[in-house]
Amino acid sequence: MNRWTPKTVLIVGGVVVLGAWYLKGKAGEAMASAGQAINPTNNDNIIYRGANGLWASVTDGKGTIGTDIYDWLHGED
């Protein structure tokens, strides 16, 4: 007995289309989030946080890389 009637095919197809549409939306959100994580103009990007975390562990957390380089080039007032 064939259980795949046209009505069943339409229901399954509708569920697949809705599921794909939902996953496409979630994938778009994930890509936007990942894009912001590596965006060079974002001060909260993963490379900035990692570099400053490493710098803080080397210098005992006294400043960021940028502020320390600025102070080194211009002298501390």
N, CA, C and O atoms as a Tinker XYZ file with bonds, in Angstrom:
   308  protein
     1  N      0.839000   -1.180000    0.000000    73     2
     2  CA     0.000000    0.000000    0.000000    64     1     3
     3  C      0.885000    1.244000    0.000000    63     2     4     5
     4  O      1.771000    1.368000    0.846000    81     3
     5  N      0.664000    2.144000   -0.913000    73     3     6
     6  CA     1.430000    3.369000   -1.033000    64     5     7
     7  C      0.874000    4.416000   -0.072000    63     6     8     9
     8  O     -0.283000    4.819000   -0.188000    81     7
     9  N      1.691000    4.849000    0.866000    73     7    10
    10  CA     1.249000    5.836000    1.852000    64     9    11
    11  C      1.602000    7.262000    1.434000    63    10    12    13
    12  O      1.214000    8.213000    2.113000    81    11
    13  N      2.331000    7.428000    0.328000    73    11    14
    14  CA     2.718000    8.753000   -0.129000    64    13    15
    15  C      1.669000    9.293000   -1.093000    63    14    16    17
    16  O      1.843000    9.243000   -2.310000    81    15
    17  N      0.592000    9.803000   -0.542000    73    15    18
    18  CA    -0.452000   10.415000   -1.344000    64    17    19
    19  C     -0.035000   11.849000   -1.670000    63    18    20    21
    20  O      0.881000   12.377000   -1.040000    81    19
    21  N     -0.674000   12.473000   -2.618000    73    19    22
    22  CA    -0.319000   13.867000   -2.923000    64    21    23
    23  C     -0.432000   14.787000   -1.699000    63    22    24    25
    24  O      0.359000   15.717000   -1.540000    81    23
    25  N     -1.405000   14.523000   -0.853000    73    23    26
    26  CA    -1.565000   15.332000    0.355000    64    25    27
    27  C     -0.367000   15.142000    1.288000    63    26    28    29
    28  O      0.129000   16.115000    1.858000    81    27
    29  N      0.098000   13.912000    1.450000    73    27    30
    30  CA     1.255000   13.631000    2.302000    64    29    31
    31  C      2.506000   14.292000    1.744000    63    30    32    33
    32  O      3.301000   14.852000    2.499000    81    31
    33  N      2.686000   14.233000    0.441000    73    31    34
    34  CA     3.850000   14.845000   -0.203000    64    33    35
    35  C      3.836000   16.359000    0.021000    63    34    36    37
    36  O      4.879000   16.954000    0.294000    81    35
    37  N      2.664000   16.983000   -0.093000    73    35    38
    38  CA     2.560000   18.421000    0.136000    64    37    39
    39  C      2.872000   18.788000    1.586000    63    38    40    41
    40  O      3.544000   19.788000    1.837000    81    39
    41  N      2.398000   17.999000    2.530000    73    39    42
    42  CA     2.657000   18.268000    3.945000    64    41    43
    43  C      4.147000   18.134000    4.243000    63    42    44    45
    44  O      4.737000   19.012000    4.872000    81    43
    45  N      4.752000   17.043000    3.796000    73    43    46
    46  CA     6.189000   16.831000    4.022000    64    45    47
    47  C      6.995000   17.925000    3.325000    63    46    48    49
    48  O      7.949000   18.449000    3.899000    81    47
    49  N      6.628000   18.268000    2.117000    73    47    50
    50  CA     7.318000   19.338000    1.395000    64    49    51
    51  C      7.202000   20.675000    2.120000    63    50    52    53
    52  O      8.171000   21.430000    2.192000    81    51
    53  N      6.023000   20.967000    2.653000    73    51    54
    54  CA     5.829000   22.205000    3.412000    64    53    55
    55  C      6.693000   22.244000    4.666000    63    54    56    57
    56  O      7.277000   23.279000    4.986000    81    55
    57  N      6.779000   21.126000    5.376000    73    55    58
    58  CA     7.611000   21.055000    6.573000    64    57    59
    59  C      9.087000   21.249000    6.206000    63    58    60    61
    60  O      9.815000   21.943000    6.915000    81    59
    61  N      9.522000   20.649000    5.120000    73    59    62
    62  CA    10.912000   20.791000    4.682000    64    61    63
    63  C     11.204000   22.243000    4.302000    63    62    64    65
    64  O     12.252000   22.777000    4.665000    81    63
    65  N     10.297000   22.877000    3.583000    73    63    66
    66  CA    10.502000   24.278000    3.180000    64    65    67
    67  C     10.540000   25.176000    4.406000    63    66    68    69
    68  O     11.409000   26.044000    4.496000    81    67
    69  N      9.633000   24.998000    5.345000    73    67    70
    70  CA     9.637000   25.808000    6.558000    64    69    71
    71  C     10.904000   25.572000    7.382000    63    70    72    73
    72  O     11.474000   26.517000    7.927000    81    71
    73  N     11.338000   24.332000    7.471000    73    71    74
    74  CA    12.574000   24.027000    8.196000    64    73    75
    75  C     13.782000   24.664000    7.540000    63    74    76    77
    76  O     14.652000   25.192000    8.233000    81    75
    77  N     13.854000   24.625000    6.226000    73    75    78
    78  CA    14.970000   25.236000    5.499000    64    77    79
    79  C     14.949000   26.747000    5.673000    63    78    80    81
    80  O     16.004000   27.360000    5.837000    81    79
    81  N     13.767000   27.360000    5.642000    73    79    82
    82  CA    13.644000   28.805000    5.835000    64    81    83
    83  C     14.101000   29.208000    7.232000    63    82    84    85
    84  O     14.787000   30.217000    7.394000    81    83
    85  N     13.728000   28.431000    8.236000    73    83    86
    86  CA    14.142000   28.695000    9.620000    64    85    87
    87  C     15.661000   28.568000    9.761000    63    86    88    89
    88  O     16.300000   29.429000   10.367000    81    87
    89  N     16.237000   27.509000    9.210000    73    87    90
    90  CA    17.688000   27.308000    9.298000    64    89    91
    91  C     18.450000   28.385000    8.533000    63    90    92    93
    92  O     19.531000   28.792000    8.959000    81    91
    93  N     17.903000   28.855000    7.407000    73    91    94
    94  CA    18.536000   29.928000    6.654000    64    93    95
    95  C     18.595000   31.191000    7.497000    63    94    96    97
    96  O     19.606000   31.894000    7.488000    81    95
    97  N     17.532000   31.486000    8.219000    73    95    98
    98  CA    17.515000   32.657000    9.097000    64    97    99
    99  C     18.532000   32.533000   10.217000    63    98   100   101
   100  O     19.232000   33.494000   10.537000    81    99
   101  N     18.614000   31.357000   10.809000    73    99   102
   102  CA    19.582000   31.124000   11.891000    64   101   103
   103  C     21.016000   31.196000   11.359000    63   102   104   105
   104  O     21.901000   31.715000   12.038000    81   103
   105  N     21.245000   30.687000   10.168000    73   103   106
   106  CA    22.582000   30.735000    9.582000    64   105   107
   107  C     22.979000   32.178000    9.292000    63   106   108   109
   108  O     24.140000   32.550000    9.461000    81   107
   109  N     22.026000   32.985000    8.860000    73   107   110
   110  CA    22.303000   34.399000    8.614000    64   109   111
   111  C     22.677000   35.127000    9.894000    63   110   112   113
   112  O     23.590000   35.952000    9.898000    81   111
   113  N     21.971000   34.824000   10.987000    73   111   114
   114  CA    22.299000   35.427000   12.281000    64   113   115
   115  C     23.685000   34.990000   12.740000    63   114   116   117
   116  O     24.455000   35.799000   13.257000    81   115
   117  N     23.999000   33.726000   12.554000    73   115   118
   118  CA    25.311000   33.215000   12.965000    64   117   119
   119  C     26.424000   33.853000   12.143000    63   118   120   121
   120  O     27.484000   34.172000   12.682000    81   119
   121  N     26.201000   34.041000   10.855000    73   119   122
   122  CA    27.209000   34.674000   10.009000    64   121   123
   123  C     27.416000   36.137000   10.403000    63   122   124   125
   124  O     28.544000   36.628000   10.395000    81   123
   125  N     26.335000   36.830000   10.745000    73   123   126
   126  CA    26.455000   38.222000   11.173000    64   125   127
   127  C     27.237000   38.311000   12.479000    63   126   128   129
   128  O     28.071000   39.199000   12.657000    81   127
   129  N     26.960000   37.389000   13.382000    73   127   130
   130  CA    27.682000   37.365000   14.659000    64   129   131
   131  C     29.156000   37.047000   14.444000    63   130   132   133
   132  O     30.023000   37.674000   15.053000    81   131
   133  N     29.440000   36.086000   13.589000    73   131   134
   134  CA    30.830000   35.738000   13.297000    64   133   135
   135  C     31.532000   36.887000   12.586000    63   134   136   137
   136  O     32.716000   37.129000   12.817000    81   135
   137  N     30.815000   37.588000   11.732000    73   135   138
   138  CA    31.393000   38.735000   11.048000    64   137   139
   139  C     31.785000   39.840000   12.014000    63   138   140   141
   140  O     32.827000   40.474000   11.847000    81   139
   141  N     30.953000   40.071000   13.024000    73   139   142
   142  CA    31.284000   41.082000   14.026000    64   141   143
   143  C     32.440000   40.639000   14.911000    63   142   144   145
   144  O     33.169000   41.481000   15.437000    81   143
   145  N     32.622000   39.342000   15.084000    73   143   146
   146  CA    33.714000   38.841000   15.924000    64   145   147
   147  C     35.074000   39.105000   15.301000    63   146   148   149
   148  O     36.073000   39.194000   16.015000    81   147
   149  N     35.129000   39.232000   13.970000    73   147   150
   150  CA    36.413000   39.494000   13.311000    64   149   151
   151  C     36.452000   40.850000   12.618000    63   150   152   153
   152  O     37.398000   41.141000   11.885000    81   151
   153  N     35.436000   41.683000   12.841000    73   151   154
   154  CA    35.372000   43.014000   12.243000    64   153   155
   155  C     36.465000   43.896000   12.834000    63   154   156   157
   156  O     36.477000   44.102000   14.048000    81   155
   157  N     37.384000   44.425000   12.028000    73   155   158
   158  CA    38.494000   45.212000   12.580000    64   157   159
   159  C     38.064000   46.539000   13.197000    63   158   160   161
   160  O     38.808000   47.100000   14.002000    81   159
   161  N     36.889000   47.058000   12.848000    73   159   162
   162  CA    36.440000   48.314000   13.436000    64   161   163
   163  C     35.661000   48.117000   14.726000    63   162   164   165
   164  O     35.290000   49.092000   15.379000    81   163
   165  N     35.411000   46.884000   15.096000    73   163   166
   166  CA    34.683000   46.571000   16.317000    64   165   167
   167  C     35.679000   46.395000   17.460000    63   166   168   169
   168  O     36.532000   45.509000   17.397000    81   167
   169  N     35.590000   47.221000   18.503000    73   167   170
   170  CA    36.521000   47.128000   19.628000    64   169   171
   171  C     36.316000   45.886000   20.482000    63   170   172   173
   172  O     37.101000   45.626000   21.394000    81   171
   173  N     35.283000   45.124000   20.200000    73   171   174
   174  CA    35.023000   43.910000   20.959000    64   173   175
   175  C     35.295000   42.670000   20.110000    63   174   176   177
   176  O     34.782000   41.595000   20.419000    81   175
   177  N     36.100000   42.798000   19.035000    73   175   178
   178  CA    36.337000   41.637000   18.193000    64   177   179
   179  C     37.300000   40.663000   18.875000    63   178   180   181
   180  O     38.004000   41.027000   19.817000    81   179
   181  N     37.320000   39.454000   18.401000    73   179   182
   182  CA    38.045000   38.374000   19.065000    64   181   183
   183  C     39.566000   38.577000   19.010000    63   182   184   185
   184  O     40.269000   38.203000   19.948000    81   183
   185  N     40.071000   39.153000   17.938000    73   183   186
   186  CA    41.513000   39.374000   17.821000    64   185   187
   187  C     41.954000   40.467000   18.795000    63   186   188   189
   188  O     42.990000   40.335000   19.445000    81   187
   189  N     41.184000   41.527000   18.896000    73   187   190
   190  CA    41.486000   42.623000   19.826000    64   189   191
   191  C     41.490000   42.119000   21.266000    63   190   192   193
   192  O     42.407000   42.409000   22.034000    81   191
   193  N     40.455000   41.364000   21.621000    73   191   194
   194  CA    40.386000   40.838000   22.993000    64   193   195
   195  C     41.516000   39.868000   23.267000    63   194   196   197
   196  O     42.098000   39.887000   24.352000    81   195
   197  N     41.840000   39.014000   22.295000    73   195   198
   198  CA    42.920000   38.043000   22.490000    64   197   199
   199  C     44.277000   38.710000   22.627000    63   198   200   201
   200  O     45.068000   38.344000   23.496000    81   199
   201  N     44.547000   39.685000   21.774000    73   199   202
   202  CA    45.833000   40.382000   21.827000    64   201   203
   203  C     45.974000   41.165000   23.123000    63   202   204   205
   204  O     47.035000   41.146000   23.747000    81   203
   205  N     44.916000   41.853000   23.531000    73   203   206
   206  CA    44.994000   42.605000   24.778000    64   205   207
   207  C     45.028000   41.688000   25.991000    63   206   208   209
   208  O     45.641000   42.038000   27.000000    81   207
   209  N     44.394000   40.536000   25.922000    73   207   210
   210  CA    44.481000   39.568000   27.008000    64   209   211
   211  C     45.893000   39.034000   27.160000    63   210   212   213
   212  O     46.401000   38.895000   28.272000    81   211
   213  N     46.519000   38.736000   26.034000    73   211   214
   214  CA    47.912000   38.277000   26.060000    64   213   215
   215  C     48.831000   39.380000   26.580000    63   214   216   217
   216  O     49.714000   39.119000   27.397000    81   215
   217  N     48.625000   40.615000   26.108000    73   215   218
   218  CA    49.431000   41.749000   26.558000    64   217   219
   219  C     49.248000   41.979000   28.063000    63   218   220   221
   220  O     50.215000   42.260000   28.771000    81   219
   221  N     48.017000   41.862000   28.545000    73   219   222
   222  CA    47.751000   42.057000   29.973000    64   221   223
   223  C     48.428000   40.974000   30.812000    63   222   224   225
   224  O     48.877000   41.242000   31.926000    81   223
   225  N     48.502000   39.756000   30.282000    73   223   226
   226  CA    49.167000   38.697000   31.049000    64   225   227
   227  C     50.678000   38.902000   31.090000    63   226   228   229
   228  O     51.329000   38.494000   32.051000    81   227
   229  N     51.239000   39.527000   30.063000    73   227   230
   230  CA    52.679000   39.785000   30.022000    64   229   231
   231  C     53.041000   41.004000   30.870000    63   230   232   233
   232  O     54.087000   41.019000   31.519000    81   231
   233  N     52.181000   42.024000   30.866000    73   231   234
   234  CA    52.494000   43.281000   31.560000    64   233   235
   235  C     51.740000   43.430000   32.872000    63   234   236   237
   236  O     51.691000   44.530000   33.423000    81   235
   237  N     51.167000   42.385000   33.373000    73   235   238
   238  CA    50.394000   42.407000   34.632000    64   237   239
   239  C     49.185000   43.339000   34.566000    63   238   240   241
   240  O     48.784000   43.904000   35.584000    81   239
   241  N     48.609000   43.504000   33.391000    73   239   242
   242  CA    47.364000   44.244000   33.237000    64   241   243
   243  C     47.482000   45.737000   33.444000    63   242   244   245
   244  O     46.517000   46.366000   33.876000    81   243
   245  N     48.625000   46.327000   33.153000    73   243   246
   246  CA    48.825000   47.761000   33.389000    64   245   247
   247  C     48.234000   48.640000   32.292000    63   246   248   249
   248  O     47.990000   49.822000   32.536000    81   247
   249  N     47.999000   48.121000   31.119000    73   247   250
   250  CA    47.414000   48.907000   30.029000    64   249   251
   251  C     47.187000   48.039000   28.821000    63   250   252   253
   252  O     47.512000   46.851000   28.813000    81   251
   253  N     46.618000   48.654000   27.791000    73   251   254
   254  CA    46.420000   47.925000   26.539000    64   253   255
   255  C     47.637000   48.120000   25.652000    63   254   256   257
   256  O     48.504000   48.940000   25.953000    81   255
   257  N     47.702000   47.380000   24.577000    73   255   258
   258  CA    48.825000   47.498000   23.647000    64   257   259
   259  C     48.894000   48.918000   23.089000    63   258   260   261
   260  O     49.962000   49.528000   23.041000    81   259
   261  N     47.745000   49.429000   22.671000    73   259   262
   262  CA    47.713000   50.765000   22.085000    64   261   263
   263  C     48.146000   51.846000   23.051000    63   262   264   265
   264  O     48.932000   52.718000   22.682000    81   263
   265  N     47.656000   51.813000   24.277000    73   263   266
   266  CA    48.037000   52.847000   25.237000    64   265   267
   267  C     49.505000   52.723000   25.630000    63   266   268   269
   268  O     50.175000   53.736000   25.830000    81   267
   269  N     50.004000   51.522000   25.742000    73   267   270
   270  CA    51.419000   51.346000   26.100000    64   269   271
   271  C     52.344000   51.804000   24.977000    63   270   272   273
   272  O     53.388000   52.398000   25.247000    81   271
   273  N     51.977000   51.535000   23.711000    73   271   274
   274  CA    52.786000   52.008000   22.584000    64   273   275
   275  C     52.741000   53.532000   22.511000    63   274   276   277
   276  O     53.760000   54.174000   22.256000    81   275
   277  N     51.576000   54.104000   22.733000    73   275   278
   278  CA    51.463000   55.559000   22.726000    64   277   279
   279  C     52.339000   56.173000   23.823000    63   278   280   281
   280  O     53.072000   57.131000   23.578000    81   279
   281  N     52.256000   55.617000   25.015000    73   279   282
   282  CA    53.083000   56.127000   26.113000    64   281   283
   283  C     54.574000   55.954000   25.814000    63   282   284   285
   284  O     55.372000   56.825000   26.161000    81   283
   285  N     54.955000   54.868000   25.188000    73   283   286
   286  CA    56.356000   54.629000   24.850000    64   285   287
   287  C     56.852000   55.632000   23.815000    63   286   288   289
   288  O     57.978000   56.121000   23.908000    81   287
   289  N     56.000000   55.943000   22.813000    73   287   290
   290  CA    56.402000   56.880000   21.767000    64   289   291
   291  C     56.366000   58.343000   22.227000    63   290   292   293
   292  O     57.180000   59.153000   21.784000    81   291
   293  N     55.429000   58.678000   23.109000    73   291   294
   294  CA    55.245000   60.072000   23.489000    64   293   295
   295  C     55.711000   60.375000   24.911000    63   294   296   297
   296  O     55.710000   61.533000   25.326000    81   295
   297  N     56.093000   59.388000   25.630000    73   295   298
   298  CA    56.506000   59.592000   27.011000    64   297   299
   299  C     55.306000   59.780000   27.930000    63   298   300   301
   300  O     54.283000   60.329000   27.519000    81   299
   301  N     55.426000   59.340000   29.130000    73   299   302
   302  CA    54.323000   59.490000   30.070000    64   301   303
   303  C     54.370000   60.872000   30.695000    63   302   304   305
   304  O     55.430000   61.341000   31.109000    81   303
   305  N     53.218000   61.519000   30.761000    73   303   306
   306  CA    53.152000   62.877000   31.329000    64   305   307
   307  C     52.938000   62.832000   32.812000    63   306   308
   308  O     52.858000   63.878000   33.456000    81   307
